[in-house]
Amino acid sequence: MNEFSTGTRCVQGGYRPGNGEPRQIPIVQSTTFKYDTSEDMGKLFDLEASGYFYTRLQNPTNDHVAAKIAELEGGTAAMLTSSGQAANFFALFNICENGSHIVASSSIYGGTFNLISVTMAKMGIDVTFVSPDASSEELSAAFKDNTRAVFGETIANPALTVLDIEKFAQTAHEHGVPLIVDNTFPTPVNCRPIEWGADIVTHSTTKYMDGHGAAVGGAIVDSGRFDWMAHNNKYPGLTTPDESYHGIIYAEKFGKEGAFITKCTSQLMRDFGCIQSPQNAFLLNLGLESLHVRMPKHVENGQAVAEFLQKQDKVLKVNYPGLKDDPYHTLSEKYLPNGGCGVVSFELKGGRGAAESFMKKLKLIAIETHVADARSCCLNPATSTHRQLSDEQLAAAGIPAGLIRISCGLEDKDDLIRDIENALRS
Ligand SMILES: *Cc1c(COP(=O)(O)O)cnc(C)c1O
Protein backbone atom coordinates (compact mmCIF):
# COMPACT_ATOMS: atom_id res chain seq x y z
CA MET A 1 0.00 0.00 0.00
CA ASN A 2 3.08 2.23 -0.19
CA GLU A 3 1.69 4.18 -3.12
CA PHE A 4 -1.41 5.25 -1.16
CA SER A 5 -1.93 8.10 1.29
CA THR A 6 -2.29 7.66 5.04
CA GLY A 7 -6.06 8.06 4.81
CA THR A 8 -6.38 5.31 2.22
CA ARG A 9 -4.20 3.04 4.35
CA CYS A 10 -6.47 3.72 7.33
CA VAL A 11 -9.43 2.47 5.34
CA GLN A 12 -7.99 -0.37 3.28
CA GLY A 13 -4.55 -1.22 4.68
CA GLY A 14 -3.54 -4.58 6.08
CA TYR A 15 -6.27 -6.76 4.59
CA ARG A 16 -6.80 -7.47 0.92
CA PRO A 17 -9.52 -10.08 0.47
CA GLY A 18 -9.38 -12.49 -2.43
CA ASN A 19 -12.21 -13.36 -4.79
CA GLY A 20 -15.40 -14.08 -2.82
CA GLU A 21 -13.78 -13.49 0.58
CA PRO A 22 -15.30 -11.29 3.32
CA ARG A 23 -15.00 -7.57 2.63
CA GLN A 24 -14.53 -6.80 6.34
CA ILE A 25 -11.72 -8.43 8.34
CA PRO A 26 -13.27 -11.63 9.73
CA ILE A 27 -13.11 -12.29 13.47
CA VAL A 28 -11.32 -15.62 13.72
CA GLN A 29 -12.84 -16.62 17.03
CA SER A 30 -10.81 -19.77 17.48
CA THR A 31 -8.15 -20.66 20.02
CA THR A 32 -6.57 -23.27 17.78
CA PHE A 33 -5.98 -24.33 14.17
CA LYS A 34 -6.25 -27.74 12.53
CA TYR A 35 -3.47 -29.59 10.66
CA ASP A 36 -3.40 -32.77 8.55
CA THR A 37 -0.04 -34.01 9.79
CA SER A 38 2.23 -33.50 12.79
CA GLU A 39 5.00 -32.57 10.37
CA ASP A 40 2.95 -29.63 9.12
CA MET A 41 2.46 -28.39 12.66
CA GLY A 42 6.08 -29.14 13.62
CA LYS A 43 7.30 -26.74 10.94
CA LEU A 44 5.33 -23.95 12.62
CA PHE A 45 6.85 -24.77 16.01
CA ASP A 46 10.31 -24.67 14.46
CA LEU A 47 9.54 -21.31 12.76
CA GLU A 48 10.28 -23.08 9.46
CA ALA A 49 6.87 -22.17 8.06
CA SER A 50 4.57 -19.26 8.87
CA GLY A 51 1.04 -20.03 9.96
CA TYR A 52 -1.19 -20.30 12.99
CA PHE A 53 -1.38 -22.92 15.67
CA TYR A 54 -2.53 -21.26 18.87
CA THR A 55 -4.12 -17.84 19.41
CA ARG A 56 -1.94 -17.09 22.47
CA LEU A 57 0.85 -16.44 19.95
CA GLN A 58 -0.87 -15.29 16.78
CA ASN A 59 -4.30 -14.97 15.22
CA PRO A 60 -5.22 -13.97 11.64
CA THR A 61 -7.58 -11.15 12.72
CA ASN A 62 -4.84 -9.57 14.83
CA ASP A 63 -2.28 -9.97 12.07
CA HIS A 64 -4.44 -8.14 9.50
CA VAL A 65 -4.92 -5.23 11.90
CA ALA A 66 -1.23 -5.22 12.89
CA ALA A 67 -0.32 -5.15 9.18
CA LYS A 68 -2.49 -2.05 8.75
CA ILE A 69 -0.71 -0.31 11.65
CA ALA A 70 2.67 -1.31 10.16
CA GLU A 71 1.64 0.25 6.84
CA LEU A 72 0.43 3.40 8.60
CA GLU A 73 3.71 3.85 10.51
CA GLY A 74 5.88 2.88 7.53
CA GLY A 75 7.32 -0.16 9.33
CA THR A 76 8.19 -3.65 8.11
CA ALA A 77 6.42 -5.74 10.78
CA ALA A 78 4.01 -5.24 13.67
CA MET A 79 2.12 -7.10 16.36
CA LEU A 80 -0.83 -6.38 18.59
CA THR A 81 -0.73 -6.75 22.36
CA SER A 82 -3.45 -6.86 25.00
CA SER A 83 -2.70 -3.28 26.13
CA GLY A 84 -0.37 -0.35 25.66
CA GLN A 85 1.42 -1.37 28.85
CA ALA A 86 2.13 -4.80 27.35
CA ALA A 87 3.36 -3.15 24.13
CA ASN A 88 5.90 -0.96 25.93
CA PHE A 89 7.01 -3.79 28.22
CA PHE A 90 7.48 -6.18 25.29
CA ALA A 91 9.26 -3.58 23.14
CA LEU A 92 11.79 -2.98 25.94
CA PHE A 93 12.09 -6.51 27.32
CA ASN A 94 12.65 -7.93 23.83
CA ILE A 95 16.10 -6.30 23.84
CA CYS A 96 16.80 -5.82 27.58
CA GLU A 97 17.57 -8.40 30.24
CA ASN A 98 18.90 -8.59 33.79
CA GLY A 99 21.89 -6.24 33.83
CA SER A 100 20.68 -3.95 31.02
CA HIS A 101 20.13 -0.21 31.25
CA ILE A 102 17.52 2.04 29.61
CA VAL A 103 17.69 5.79 28.89
CA ALA A 104 14.15 7.20 29.05
CA SER A 105 12.60 10.62 28.81
CA SER A 106 11.27 11.65 32.22
CA SER A 107 8.21 13.08 30.50
CA ILE A 108 6.20 9.91 29.89
CA TYR A 109 2.91 8.28 30.84
CA GLY A 110 2.70 7.39 34.56
CA GLY A 111 2.06 3.73 33.85
CA THR A 112 5.18 3.50 31.72
CA PHE A 113 7.21 5.43 34.30
CA ASN A 114 6.14 2.89 36.92
CA LEU A 115 6.76 -0.06 34.59
CA ILE A 116 10.33 1.04 33.91
CA SER A 117 11.32 2.49 37.27
CA VAL A 118 9.70 -0.06 39.60
CA THR A 119 8.70 -3.30 37.89
CA MET A 120 11.55 -3.58 35.40
CA ALA A 121 13.99 -2.53 38.14
CA LYS A 122 12.92 -5.69 40.00
CA MET A 123 14.05 -7.64 36.93
CA GLY A 124 17.51 -6.10 37.23
CA ILE A 125 16.98 -3.53 34.48
CA ASP A 126 18.27 -0.11 35.38
CA VAL A 127 17.04 3.26 34.05
CA THR A 128 18.34 6.81 33.75
CA PHE A 129 15.61 9.38 33.17
CA VAL A 130 16.57 12.42 31.12
CA SER A 131 14.72 15.65 30.47
CA PRO A 132 12.91 15.66 27.11
CA ASP A 133 14.70 18.99 26.60
CA ALA A 134 18.19 17.53 27.23
CA SER A 135 20.91 18.63 24.81
CA SER A 136 22.74 15.98 22.77
CA GLU A 137 25.64 16.23 25.25
CA GLU A 138 23.36 15.76 28.26
CA LEU A 139 21.69 12.83 26.54
CA SER A 140 25.04 11.24 25.68
CA ALA A 141 26.13 11.51 29.31
CA ALA A 142 23.22 9.26 30.36
CA PHE A 143 24.50 6.27 28.35
CA LYS A 144 26.42 3.38 29.93
CA ASP A 145 28.13 0.32 28.48
CA ASN A 146 25.02 -1.72 29.25
CA THR A 147 22.48 0.71 27.72
CA ARG A 148 20.22 -1.24 25.38
CA ALA A 149 17.34 1.11 24.53
CA VAL A 150 16.24 4.74 24.51
CA PHE A 151 12.56 5.48 25.17
CA GLY A 152 10.31 8.54 24.78
CA GLU A 153 6.79 9.64 23.79
CA THR A 154 6.15 11.76 20.69
CA ILE A 155 3.67 13.86 22.70
CA ALA A 156 3.90 12.97 26.37
CA ASN A 157 0.79 11.99 28.32
CA PRO A 158 -0.16 14.16 30.19
CA ALA A 159 2.68 16.74 30.16
CA LEU A 160 2.22 17.41 26.41
CA THR A 161 5.93 17.90 25.82
CA VAL A 162 7.04 17.14 22.26
CA LEU A 163 10.01 14.80 21.81
CA ASP A 164 12.84 15.94 19.53
CA ILE A 165 12.79 12.56 17.80
CA GLU A 166 15.69 13.32 15.43
CA LYS A 167 17.95 14.36 18.30
CA PHE A 168 17.06 11.36 20.44
CA ALA A 169 17.45 8.97 17.46
CA GLN A 170 20.80 10.41 16.46
CA THR A 171 22.20 10.16 19.99
CA ALA A 172 20.83 6.63 20.42
CA HIS A 173 22.44 5.55 17.14
CA GLU A 174 25.78 7.13 18.07
CA HIS A 175 25.73 4.75 21.04
CA GLY A 176 24.64 1.76 18.93
CA VAL A 177 21.20 1.55 20.55
CA PRO A 178 17.67 1.76 19.05
CA LEU A 179 15.14 4.49 19.86
CA ILE A 180 11.66 3.30 20.90
CA VAL A 181 8.94 5.94 20.54
CA ASP A 182 5.45 5.66 22.01
CA ASN A 183 3.36 7.39 19.33
CA THR A 184 -0.03 7.00 21.03
CA PHE A 185 -1.10 10.66 21.10
CA PRO A 186 -0.42 11.91 17.55
CA THR A 187 -1.05 8.52 15.85
CA PRO A 188 0.55 7.95 12.43
CA VAL A 189 -2.00 10.39 10.99
CA ASN A 190 -0.16 13.31 12.61
CA CYS A 191 3.40 11.95 13.04
CA ARG A 192 5.37 8.97 11.80
CA PRO A 193 8.41 8.69 14.11
CA ILE A 194 10.16 6.19 11.81
CA GLU A 195 10.52 8.96 9.21
CA TRP A 196 12.52 10.89 11.84
CA GLY A 197 14.81 8.03 12.80
CA ALA A 198 12.88 6.03 15.42
CA ASP A 199 13.56 2.29 15.23
CA ILE A 200 10.58 0.86 17.10
CA VAL A 201 7.17 2.52 17.53
CA THR A 202 4.64 1.52 20.18
CA HIS A 203 0.99 2.39 20.75
CA SER A 204 -1.72 2.21 23.30
CA THR A 205 -4.39 1.48 20.67
CA THR A 206 -6.87 2.03 23.52
CA LYS A 207 -6.68 5.75 22.74
CA TYR A 208 -7.28 7.44 19.34
CA MET A 209 -6.74 4.33 17.24
CA ASP A 210 -9.77 2.63 18.78
CA GLY A 211 -11.13 6.09 19.43
CA HIS A 212 -14.48 5.04 20.90
CA GLY A 213 -13.48 3.92 24.39
CA ALA A 214 -14.40 0.37 23.43
CA ALA A 215 -11.31 -1.86 23.56
CA VAL A 216 -8.01 -1.87 25.47
CA GLY A 217 -5.07 -2.79 23.27
CA GLY A 218 -1.51 -2.08 22.17
CA ALA A 219 0.75 -2.39 19.15
CA ILE A 220 4.48 -2.62 18.39
CA VAL A 221 5.87 -1.65 14.98
CA ASP A 222 9.42 -2.33 13.78
CA SER A 223 11.02 0.04 11.28
CA GLY A 224 13.18 -2.84 10.06
CA ARG A 225 16.15 -0.50 10.04
CA PHE A 226 18.14 -1.27 13.18
CA ASP A 227 21.13 -3.49 12.38
CA TRP A 228 21.17 -5.97 15.27
CA MET A 229 24.05 -7.95 13.77
CA ALA A 230 26.23 -4.83 13.70
CA HIS A 231 25.73 -4.64 17.49
CA ASN A 232 25.66 -8.37 18.19
CA ASN A 233 27.54 -8.03 21.49
CA LYS A 234 24.61 -5.99 22.83
CA TYR A 235 21.71 -8.06 21.51
CA PRO A 236 22.56 -11.75 21.98
CA GLY A 237 18.82 -12.56 22.09
CA LEU A 238 18.56 -11.57 18.43
CA THR A 239 22.02 -12.56 17.22
CA THR A 240 22.80 -15.89 18.92
CA PRO A 241 20.93 -19.23 18.67
CA ASP A 242 17.56 -19.60 20.44
CA GLU A 243 17.65 -23.16 21.79
CA SER A 244 13.89 -23.13 22.35
CA TYR A 245 13.51 -23.02 18.55
CA HIS A 246 16.25 -25.48 17.56
CA GLY A 247 18.98 -22.90 17.50
CA ILE A 248 17.61 -20.36 15.02
CA ILE A 249 19.21 -16.91 15.02
CA TYR A 250 16.46 -14.31 14.59
CA ALA A 251 18.57 -11.59 12.98
CA GLU A 252 19.95 -14.08 10.45
CA LYS A 253 16.78 -15.97 9.62
CA PHE A 254 14.33 -13.05 9.59
CA GLY A 255 16.70 -10.19 8.74
CA LYS A 256 16.51 -6.62 9.99
CA GLU A 257 12.91 -6.41 8.73
CA GLY A 258 11.46 -9.32 10.69
CA ALA A 259 13.76 -10.29 13.57
CA PHE A 260 12.39 -8.02 16.29
CA ILE A 261 8.70 -8.84 15.89
CA THR A 262 9.31 -12.55 15.25
CA LYS A 263 11.37 -12.87 18.45
CA CYS A 264 8.84 -10.81 20.39
CA THR A 265 5.98 -13.05 19.22
CA SER A 266 7.73 -16.40 19.51
CA GLN A 267 9.32 -15.75 22.91
CA LEU A 268 7.44 -13.04 24.81
CA MET A 269 3.94 -13.73 23.53
CA ARG A 270 4.56 -17.46 24.02
CA ASP A 271 5.75 -16.95 27.60
CA PHE A 272 3.66 -13.99 28.80
CA GLY A 273 0.59 -14.38 26.59
CA CYS A 274 -0.49 -10.73 26.47
CA ILE A 275 -2.44 -11.30 23.25
CA GLN A 276 -5.19 -8.96 22.11
CA SER A 277 -8.47 -10.81 21.65
CA PRO A 278 -9.51 -11.10 17.98
CA GLN A 279 -12.80 -9.43 18.95
CA ASN A 280 -10.90 -6.39 20.26
CA ALA A 281 -8.69 -6.37 17.15
CA PHE A 282 -11.86 -6.21 15.05
CA LEU A 283 -13.14 -3.22 17.09
CA LEU A 284 -9.72 -1.58 16.81
CA ASN A 285 -9.90 -1.90 13.04
CA LEU A 286 -13.28 -0.15 12.96
CA GLY A 287 -11.60 2.74 14.75
CA LEU A 288 -8.64 2.74 12.36
CA GLU A 289 -10.97 3.00 9.36
CA SER A 290 -11.92 6.54 10.40
CA LEU A 291 -8.73 7.61 12.22
CA HIS A 292 -7.71 10.07 9.48
CA VAL A 293 -11.19 11.67 9.57
CA ARG A 294 -11.33 11.91 13.37
CA MET A 295 -7.82 13.20 14.16
CA PRO A 296 -8.24 16.61 12.45
CA LYS A 297 -11.48 17.14 14.44
CA HIS A 298 -9.76 16.24 17.73
CA VAL A 299 -7.00 18.72 16.83
CA GLU A 300 -9.52 21.44 15.90
CA ASN A 301 -11.33 21.01 19.22
CA GLY A 302 -8.08 20.86 21.22
CA GLN A 303 -6.79 24.03 19.59
CA ALA A 304 -10.08 25.90 20.19
CA VAL A 305 -10.29 24.84 23.86
CA ALA A 306 -6.60 25.69 24.46
CA GLU A 307 -7.03 29.16 22.92
CA PHE A 308 -10.16 29.76 25.00
CA LEU A 309 -8.50 28.64 28.25
CA GLN A 310 -5.50 30.85 27.58
CA LYS A 311 -7.74 33.94 27.69
CA GLN A 312 -9.31 33.13 31.08
CA ASP A 313 -8.28 35.03 34.23
CA LYS A 314 -8.69 31.99 36.45
CA VAL A 315 -6.25 29.96 34.35
CA LEU A 316 -2.58 30.09 35.33
CA LYS A 317 -1.08 28.16 32.46
CA VAL A 318 -2.15 26.15 29.41
CA ASN A 319 -0.07 23.37 27.83
CA TYR A 320 -0.83 22.67 24.20
CA PRO A 321 1.92 22.46 21.58
CA GLY A 322 -0.45 24.00 19.02
CA LEU A 323 -0.40 27.34 20.93
CA LYS A 324 2.05 29.83 19.43
CA ASP A 325 3.69 30.63 22.78
CA ASP A 326 3.88 27.03 23.99
CA PRO A 327 7.52 26.00 24.71
CA TYR A 328 7.05 23.04 22.35
CA HIS A 329 5.49 24.99 19.48
CA THR A 330 8.67 24.99 17.37
CA LEU A 331 9.10 21.22 17.75
CA SER A 332 5.38 20.83 17.08
CA GLU A 333 5.67 22.74 13.80
CA LYS A 334 8.48 20.40 12.77
CA TYR A 335 7.06 17.04 13.85
CA LEU A 336 3.31 17.79 13.92
CA PRO A 337 2.60 20.17 11.04
CA ASN A 338 -1.09 19.18 11.01
CA GLY A 339 -1.44 19.43 14.78
CA GLY A 340 -0.85 16.85 17.48
CA CYS A 341 -3.93 15.65 19.31
CA GLY A 342 -7.02 16.76 21.22
CA VAL A 343 -5.50 16.61 24.68
CA VAL A 344 -4.98 19.92 26.47
CA SER A 345 -3.71 20.39 30.01
CA PHE A 346 -3.96 23.47 32.16
CA GLU A 347 -3.47 24.74 35.67
CA LEU A 348 -6.10 26.72 37.51
CA LYS A 349 -5.18 29.42 40.00
CA GLY A 350 -5.90 27.79 43.38
CA GLY A 351 -4.24 24.44 42.63
CA ARG A 352 -5.69 21.08 43.60
CA GLY A 353 -8.80 22.47 45.34
CA ALA A 354 -9.76 24.73 42.45
CA ALA A 355 -9.22 21.86 40.04
CA GLU A 356 -11.54 19.62 42.03
CA SER A 357 -14.40 22.10 42.24
CA PHE A 358 -14.06 23.07 38.55
CA MET A 359 -14.24 19.44 37.43
CA LYS A 360 -17.32 18.79 39.56
CA LYS A 361 -19.22 21.52 37.71
CA LEU A 362 -18.60 20.25 34.19
CA LYS A 363 -21.69 18.73 32.58
CA LEU A 364 -20.57 17.55 29.14
CA ILE A 365 -16.93 16.79 29.89
CA ALA A 366 -16.90 13.76 32.19
CA ILE A 367 -14.35 12.79 34.84
CA GLU A 368 -12.72 9.63 33.52
CA THR A 369 -9.43 7.74 33.63
CA HIS A 370 -9.16 7.96 29.90
CA VAL A 371 -8.15 10.15 27.02
CA ALA A 372 -8.51 10.20 23.31
CA ASP A 373 -11.96 8.94 22.52
CA ALA A 374 -15.04 10.40 20.90
CA ARG A 375 -16.48 11.78 24.16
CA SER A 376 -14.65 14.59 25.95
CA CYS A 377 -13.31 13.77 29.39
CA CYS A 378 -11.03 15.21 32.04
CA LEU A 379 -8.78 14.15 34.88
CA ASN A 380 -6.53 15.52 37.64
CA PRO A 381 -3.40 13.33 37.14
CA ALA A 382 -1.92 13.99 40.61
CA THR A 383 -4.90 12.35 42.33
CA SER A 384 -5.44 9.57 39.77
CA THR A 385 -3.09 8.24 37.06
CA HIS A 386 0.04 9.70 38.65
CA ARG A 387 -0.77 9.29 42.34
CA GLN A 388 2.19 6.89 42.74
CA LEU A 389 4.61 9.75 41.97
CA SER A 390 6.14 11.99 44.65
CA ASP A 391 5.86 15.78 44.29
CA GLU A 392 9.47 15.89 43.00
CA GLN A 393 8.74 13.16 40.44
CA LEU A 394 5.55 15.01 39.44
CA ALA A 395 7.58 18.17 38.90
CA ALA A 396 10.22 16.28 36.87
CA ALA A 397 7.45 14.83 34.73
CA GLY A 398 6.01 18.35 34.24
CA ILE A 399 2.79 17.61 36.13
CA PRO A 400 1.90 20.12 38.91
CA ALA A 401 -0.60 18.85 41.49
CA GLY A 402 -3.31 21.23 40.23
CA LEU A 403 -2.99 20.23 36.58
CA ILE A 404 -6.21 19.28 34.76
CA ARG A 405 -6.05 17.25 31.60
CA ILE A 406 -8.93 17.63 29.17
CA SER A 407 -9.28 15.24 26.28
CA CYS A 408 -11.34 16.98 23.61
CA GLY A 409 -13.59 14.51 21.86
CA LEU A 410 -15.57 14.87 18.67
CA GLU A 411 -18.43 17.03 20.01
CA ASP A 412 -19.09 20.52 18.67
CA LYS A 413 -16.32 22.77 19.94
CA ASP A 414 -18.74 25.56 20.92
CA ASP A 415 -20.54 23.18 23.29
CA LEU A 416 -17.24 22.15 24.88
CA ILE A 417 -16.19 25.76 25.39
CA ARG A 418 -19.59 26.65 26.88
CA ASP A 419 -19.29 23.73 29.34
CA ILE A 420 -15.85 24.96 30.45
CA GLU A 421 -17.01 28.58 30.59
CA ASN A 422 -19.95 27.66 32.87
CA ALA A 423 -17.75 25.58 35.18
CA LEU A 424 -15.18 28.39 35.41
CA ARG A 425 -17.82 31.02 36.15
CA SER A 426 -19.51 29.30 39.08
C1 LIG B 1 -2.61 4.96 27.95
C2 LIG B 1 -1.20 4.99 27.56
C3 LIG B 1 -0.37 3.87 27.72
C4 LIG B 1 -0.88 2.60 28.36
O1 LIG B 1 -1.79 1.98 27.52
P1 LIG B 1 -2.96 1.00 28.03
O2 LIG B 1 -3.62 0.62 26.76
O3 LIG B 1 -3.81 1.76 28.99
O4 LIG B 1 -2.27 -0.16 28.69
C5 LIG B 1 0.92 3.96 27.28
N1 LIG B 1 1.41 5.08 26.73
C6 LIG B 1 0.64 6.18 26.56
C7 LIG B 1 1.23 7.40 25.93
C8 LIG B 1 -0.68 6.17 26.97
O5 LIG B 1 -1.44 7.28 26.80
The ligand as an SDF file (V2000), in Angstrom:
LIG
                    3D

 15 15  0  0  0  0  0  0  0  0999 V2000
   -2.6070    4.9640   27.9520 C   0  0  0  0  0  0  0  0  0  0  0  0
   -1.2040    4.9920   27.5590 C   0  0  0  0  0  0  0  0  0  0  0  0
   -0.3750    3.8700   27.7160 C   0  0  0  0  0  0  0  0  0  0  0  0
   -0.8780    2.6010   28.3550 C   0  0  0  0  0  0  0  0  0  0  0  0
   -1.7850    1.9830   27.5180 O   0  0  0  0  0  0  0  0  0  0  0  0
   -2.9580    1.0000   28.0290 P   0  0  0  0  0  0  0  0  0  0  0  0
   -3.6230    0.6170   26.7640 O   0  0  0  0  0  0  0  0  0  0  0  0
   -3.8140    1.7580   28.9850 O   0  0  0  0  0  0  0  0  0  0  0  0
   -2.2680   -0.1600   28.6910 O   0  0  0  0  0  0  0  0  0  0  0  0
    0.9210    3.9590   27.2850 C   0  0  0  0  0  0  0  0  0  0  0  0
    1.4070    5.0760   26.7290 N   0  0  0  0  0  0  0  0  0  0  0  0
    0.6420    6.1750   26.5580 C   0  0  0  0  0  0  0  0  0  0  0  0
    1.2310    7.4040   25.9330 C   0  0  0  0  0  0  0  0  0  0  0  0
   -0.6820    6.1700   26.9680 C   0  0  0  0  0  0  0  0  0  0  0  0
   -1.4360    7.2760   26.8010 O   0  0  0  0  0  0  0  0  0  0  0  0
  1  2  1  0
  2  3  1  0
  2 14  2  0
  3  4  1  0
  3 10  2  0
  4  5  1  0
  5  6  1  0
  6  7  2  0
  6  8  1  0
  6  9  1  0
 10 11  1  0
 11 12  2  0
 12 13  1  0
 12 14  1  0
 14 15  1  0
M  END
$$$$
